[in-house]
Amino acid sequence: MSSSEGASDQAKDVSEDRETLLPQPAVANAPAPKAKLSAAMIIPIWIVLSSSVIIYNNYLYNTLQFKYPVFLVTWHLVFAAIGTRILQRTTNLLDGTRDVAMTKDMFLKSILPIGLLFSGSLILSNTAYLYLSVSYIQMLKAFNPVAILLISWTFRIAEPNRKLALIVFMISCGVALASNGELRFNLFGFLVQAAAVGFEASRLVMIQILLHGLKMDPLVSLHYYAPVCAILNIIALPFTEGLAPFYELARIGPMILLSNAAIAFLLNVAAVFLVGVGSGLVLTLAGVFKDILLITGSVLIFGSLITPLQVIGYAIALGGLVLFKTSGGK
């Protein structure tokens, strides 16, 4: 999951009070953007951009053999940090920053710890593409709501009930069946993606605790999180991938990296408009449709193998996901 995947997931999260995206930066009660677009216009754009980011990243990692997820995530975040500041000065898309009274105390106690989780989620989810297929990763992401519920129940943020327990069981069974049917199962990749889900779920729960009631849309939250996460990743880069990715830049070429980051950033912009259109059910169904397209695209473009057991398992998980969304998580 790139930073933009986090934002795309967050757009669904915000509209339904639901990574991400991002999955991805997410804060509750995000206001709709001033510019109005219809759901029929923005949802297809969001689906195309969200799918393009995932497919493009997978192409970079596995076709071009640029196996440096920490570097790529850092580059996306640097691009996003610069991009949001340009938009802040040239458009009204980041007018929401005026409503955020950012203090040193708020930064240290809220933005920094959430940024740490966000950074970990991005790196882990991108690393998973080195070991697992796009289709299988999308199936595993269906477990995100379950992770959020389990963390909320553990820390008594929410009270469990029979309906939610059945939904958790339904999604868990679906993901288990999909995993059992995976022909190219990689334990390390599975654990990395599971950890990414855990980081992302923890981030979303922490947002609800620390930033409850604060009005930040996907782009405004990215404005604050991107620099923090970029700095954290830059510090980690020498200890994880070293100088190796820089040696590969000449082979990849600047246009590949620029276009990749630009598409990722455009997804964040689309996520802002997505927040203001459609009902929670419409956006959930749009997300389901996007995931189905991604799985189909993974089969057609990258030759991923899908078994009937995986289809059945993922259908069960998606059914549980839709029930969770339509119930409002209650």
Buried (B, 14 or more C-beta within 10 A) or exposed (E): BBBBBBBBBBBBBBBBEBBBBBBBBBBBEBBBBEEEBEBEEBBEBBBBBBBBBBBBBBBBBBEEEBBBBBBBBBBBBBBBBBBBBEBBEEBEBBBBBEEBEEEEEBEEEBBEBBBBBBBBBBBBBBBBBBBBBBBBBBBBBBBBBBBBBBBBBEEEEBEEEEEBEEBBEBBBBBBBBBBEBBEEBBEEBBEBBBBBBBBBBBBBBBBBEBBEEBBBBBBBBBBBBBBBBBBBBBEBBEEBBEEEBEEBBEEBEEEBBEEBBEBBBBBBBBBBBBBBBBEBEEBBBBBBEBBBBBBBBBBEBBEBBBBEBBBBBBBBBBBBBBBBBBEEBE
